[in-house]
Amino acid sequence: MTDSKPHSIRKRMISNVYSKSYVQSSLEMHKLSESLLFDRYLPILDAAANNGTHVDVHELNFAVAMDFITAYLFGLENGSNFLDDVHYRKHWLELYDSRRSNEFWLQELPQATSFLSKIGLPMVPTRVRAANIEIEDWCLKLCEKAAARGKHDTTDPSGSRNATQTPVFTVHTQLSQSFDTQAAKLSPLDPPSPPADLPIASEMMDHLLAGHETIGITMTYLLHELSQHPSLQSSLRTELLTLSPPLKHPESFHPSLPPPNTIDALPLLSVVVTETLRRHGALPGPQPRLTPYHPATPTTLAGYTHIPGGVRVSAQAYSLHRNAEVFPEPEEWRPERWLEADKDGERSRWFWAFGSGGRGCVGRWFALQEMKLLVAAIYTNFTTSIVDDEGIAQNDGYVGGPRSNKLVLKFERV
């Protein structure tokens, strides 16, 4: 959406279920986090540590991130199970990777790409179009499952439950209800609203693609950095063991999570995540915007005046995060920099991992809570060391994953 108004309307439909207060207090978020962590994720790491097998954490990070975001979007029983279904996980990730080298045409020149395809000059290979169709169909099926389940649920956004039912309030539910409310406000003279199925599926697709990839990449580089700093792992573990209950696995037959706000408040854990987001941003590429059409008040930006409407401008976190005046030795991964005094709030102002303003990342607090929980669970129970990090340097593109598309680590029980 290039126009601000429809984007703002759509964002308001879902922003409440991504707010920090909602994510931290949500019963459904707590339930899915507990299940994914203790029933799927930690058993995989535990088995690898016990058997002495090495783990490609880059692929596993994509898997756990996808299971988290789809469970939040559609409900735990309607979401993916990439952690356990290794065969389909690999197939899906191959489909997704096949699109990467052809993103330019569809994102930058969609109208030209469509026209050229109609006259027999397809710019996107057949295999890529087939991959896109399969991924879209997969997302539609998740939406259909969630919609079918949603007809029987009566949960409200606060997460309150009917004692005789097990309702699930999801992002899909919230968006569907918002579309229904919008349609109900139409007068008899207004044109009928088009079916909401495809707009809802399109929105869910945006969330699950962004949610699995950005978190997956960030977790890969966080684990890579910590695996080079065993003393920092030890300090982090000391901090993590102050949580109540601690995230030990297997601790009991009925493990439980500490309150999210206590995890969020841990200073060393927070700066490890923040510095990784600064140094290894998953989306280092430019974030394009169009200047508004206001002839009477032309745009002034970064010292340039009288910029007309419709001009594409952009900023990128990669450049902002390498301002040496704000981040000394910007190429170094130094979590402790965030524990130092932030004079005039400059460091926070230049931190742009989630963007800012009306177009900022709506899933910011969900992403931070998920990553902190995963890191806390890992380093409460294990140490990590590098087995194979060849090709770990980030791709030079809009998305900055490892060039080798892998990171192999060894997990050892504490």
N, C-alpha and C positions, 0 to 999 in steps of 0.2 A: 504494500500500500504506500504510494507516494504522497497522497493527500493526508494532511494531519488529522482532519476531523474523523473520517472513518476509522483510521488507525486508533485514535483516542477512544472512540466508542467501543471498538473491539477490545482494547486493552482494559477498559473499565469493567467489561463483562467478566474478566477472570483475575484481575489484579488482587482481589481480596484473598483468594485461595493461595496466592504466592507471597503474601505479606509475611514478614518475619514472625509476627505474633501468631498468625494462623498456622504457619508451618510448625512452629514450636509447640503449639497447644493441640494440634489435630490428633484425634484418636486414630484416624486412619493412617496418618503418617507414622505414628508410633507402632501401630500393628504391622504395617508392611516392613518397616525398618527392622523390627524384631525378627520377623519371619525370614526376610532375605539375608540378614546377617547371620543368625544362628542356625538356620535350616539349610541354607545354600552356600553362602560365601565362606565363612570360617571353616566348615568341614572340608572344603577343597584345599585350603591352605594347610589345615591340620594334616590331611592325608599326604600332601606333598612333603611336609616337614618330617613326618613319621617314616615315609618311604625313601626319603632322600632324593626325590625327583625335583627337577627344576621347573620353573613356571614362567611362561611367556605372559608377563603381567600386563603387557599392552593389550593383548586380546582379551584377557580376563577383565581388565578395567572397562573396556567397551561393554562386556557382557553384564557386569554388575550395574553399570550406569544405565544400560538399557532396561534391565529388570526394575530398577528403582523408578525411572521416569514413566515407564508404561504402567507400573502398578499405581503410581500416583494419578496418572491420566485416566485410567480405565478401571482401576480396582485390581487387587492382588490376583484374584482368580481369573481375571480377564487379560492380564498383561502377559508379557513374554516370559520365557524361562531360558534365557541364553546361558545362564550359569550351568544348568544341568544338561540342556540339549546342545551338546557340542557340535553335532553334525549340522543342525540347522543354523547354529550361530556362525559357523565357518562359511556356510553357503550365503547367508545374508550379508556378512561382511565383505565377501567377494563381490556380491552384487553392488554394494555401496561403493566399494573401491573402484569398480569399473567405471563409475560415473565421473570420477574426480578429474580426469584429464579433459573432459568435455563440458565442464560446468560453464566455461566462458560464454558459449553460444546461447545457452538457455537463459543465463542470468543477465548478460550484458546486451544481447541483441535478440530478444525473444520474438519480436515481430518479423525481423529479417529472417530468422531461423525458420519460422513458420511458413513464410512466403516461399523461401527457397525449397523447402520440403515439398510444398504443393506443386512446384513446377519441376520436380524430379531431381533436385539438387540438395539432398539431405546433408546437413552439416554435422549431424549427430549420428554415429554408427548405429546400425540395427541392434546390436547387442546391448548398447547403452539404453536405447529406447525400451527394449524388452526388460532390462533391469529396473528402469523407472516404473514401468507398468506393474511389475511383480511387487515392488516395494509399496507402491500406492495401493494395490489390492490387499496386501497384508495389513496395511494401516486401516483400510476400510473394514476389514473383518474384525479387527480389534474394536473399532467404533460400533459395529453391529452387535457384538457381544456385550459391550458396555450398555448400549441402548436397550437391549433386551432385558438385561439385569436391572437397569434403572427403572423400568416400569413397575418393578415390584418393591422398590426401596422408597422409604419416606424420611430418610435422614435430612436434616437441614445443615446449612454451612457451619454451624457451631460444632457439629459432630455429635449432637445428642442422639441417643438411640431409643427406639421403642423396645421395651423389655421382651416382647414376644417375637421380635424379628432381628435379623442381622443385616441392617441396611449399610450401604456403602456410598458415601458422598465423594465424588471424584471431580476432577477438572472437567471431564466430559459432561457430567451431570450439570455442573454449574453453567457451562457454555450452552448446553441444550435448553436449560430453563431460561437463560437470558434471551435466546432467540425466540422462545415461546412468548415471553413477556413483551418483547419488541413487536411481535406480530399481533398480539392482543390489543396493542395501542392504536393500531391502524383503524381509520374510520371507513365506513362503507364506500366512500368516494375514492379512497386510496387504491392504487393498483395492488393486487395480491402479492404477498411476499413469495419469492421463489423458495423451493424446498431448501431446508437448512442443512441437509445431510452432507453435501459436498463442502460448503464453507466450514462446517465443523470438522470434517475429516482433514481438510487442508490445514486448519489451525493446529489440530493434534499432530499432524505430520511435522509441522515446523517445530513443535515442542519436543517430540521424541528424537528427531534428527539432531537438533542442537543439544538436547539434554544428554544424549549418550556420547556424542563426539567431544564436546568441550570438557566434560568431566573426565572422560576416559583419558584424553591427552594430558590434562593437568595432573591426574593421579600418576600417570606414567613418569612424568618428570619429577614429581615430588618423591616418588619411591626411588628414582635414580639418584637424586641428590642425597637423600637420607642414607642410601646404601653406601655412599662414599664418606659418611660421617658417623661412624659407630658411637663416638662419644656423645653426639647429639641425640642419637637414638636412645642412649641410656638416660640422658637428662629428660627427654620427652617421656620415657616410660615412667620415670619417677613422678612426673606431673600427672600422668594418666592414672596412676594407681591411687590418686586422691579422689577419683570419682567414686560415687556411691549409688548403686553397686558398681564395682569395677567390671570392665568388659572382658572378663576372663572366660575362656572357652576351652574345654567344657567345664563349667563351674558347677552346674546342677542340671537336673532334668527340666527345670523351669527357669531358664535364664531370663533376665530382664535388663532393660536399658536404663542408664542413669537419665535424669531429666535433661532435655536438650539444652536448656539454658546454662546448665553447669558445664557441659561440653564446650559450648560456645564461649564461655568465660575463661577458658584455659589460655593463658597468655602465650606460652611457647607453641602450643598447637596452632593458635591463630596466626602467629607470625610466620610459621613454616608454610602454611597454606597461602598467606598473602604474598610472601616473597616468591613463591613458585608462580603464582598468577602474574606477578610483575615480570620476572625474568624469563618465564617460559609460557607466555600467553598463548592459549590454544588458537586464538584468532588474531594473529599479528597484522593481517591485511587491513586495508582502509575500509572505513565505514562511510559509504557515500550518502550524501544528502543533497536536496535541491533547494536553492535559494527561493524565497517566496516572491510572488508577484505583487509588489507594492510600489508602483511607479512614483508615488509621492515621497516615499521613504525607502530608497534603495538600500540594499544590504551593505554593511561595513563589516569586514571580517579580517582579523589578523593584520591590520594595517592597510588593507585594500578597501577602497571606497567605491561607491556607485556601482556595485555589482548588480546587474539586472536579474530579474526573476528567471527561474528555470536553469540556472547554471549549477552544474554538479560540482560539489566541494566535498572534501573528506578529511578526516583525521584518523590516525591509527595508534592504537595502544603501544605498538612496538616502539615507535619514535618517542612518544611521551614518556615511556618507562625507561628511556635511555638518556634522559636529561641529567648529565653528570653534576650539574649544580644542585639538583634535588636528590639524586641518587648517586653518591660518590661510588666510583668503580662499578658502573652500571652493569657490566657484563658478569660480575661476580654474584653468586647466589649467597646472600648474607642475611639470613632471617633476623639477626640481632639489630639490623638497621631500624626495624620497626619498633624496637623497644626504646630507642633513643628519642629525645625530645623532638617534637615536630614543630619547628619554629613557624609561627603564623599559619599553620595548617597546610604548608606547601606540599608536603609529601602526600597527604591525603588528597589534595586537589589535583595532583598530577597522576594519581592512581586511577586508571581508566579500564580496568579489566572487564567491567560490566557496562561500560558506556555511562551515559548520564542523561538526565532530562526525560522527556516524554518517550524517547526511543531507547531508553536504557533497558537492559536485560530484565524482563519481568520475572525470570526464574532465579534471580541472584540468591535469595535467602534459601531457597530449596537446594541449590547447588552447594552453597557453603555448609549447610547442615549435613548434607549427604557426605561430602568429602571429609569433613571433620570426624564424622562418625566412623567412616571407613579407616581413616588413618589411626584413630584412637583404638579401634578394634585390632588392627594389624600389630601396632607396636606395643600394645599391652601384652600380646601373646607371643610375638616372634621378633627375631632379628632378621634383617635382610642383607644380602651381599650380592655383588654383581657377578654373573656368570658370563653373559654375553651382551655387551652394549654397543657392538659395532653398528654404525649408521644411526646413532642416537641423535645426531644433529638435526635440528628442526628443518622441515621443508620450507623453502622460500616461496610462500604463497599466501593466499587468504587464510587457509587452515595450516597450522604449523605442527603437524605430527612428526614422529621420527621418520627419517628418510628410509630406514630399513623396515619400518612398520612392525618393530618388535623390541622387546627388552626382556631378557631372560635373567631371573633372579633365583637365588637360593634362600629358602625360608628355614630357619632353625627355631625350635622351641626355646623360650626363655628358661 
